Amino acid sequence: MNKSEIVSQTKKIIAEDLDVNLKLDEIGEEDSLFEDGLGLDSIAIVELITLLEERFGFQFSDENLTKEMFSSISTLSDFIATQVTH
């Protein structure tokens, strides 16, 4: 799975599976997932982590759960790409 597919799937999860009132076309690849961007709160981030793990078939480790990891969909997708290719 390439990065653009991961970005697309991640955006779809945020728009369709999280209760965050965002439309797919409102989500930019470089937007922050937090208050200064998409505005996801800690509950939404936990739910997103669970959905990403289920969708892509991997588990985040504690050391990967940093604010920097979730700074943008692009950054998050780069990480997921490394996990799904192993």
Order of alpha helices (4+ residues) and beta strands (2+ residues): alpha-alpha-alpha
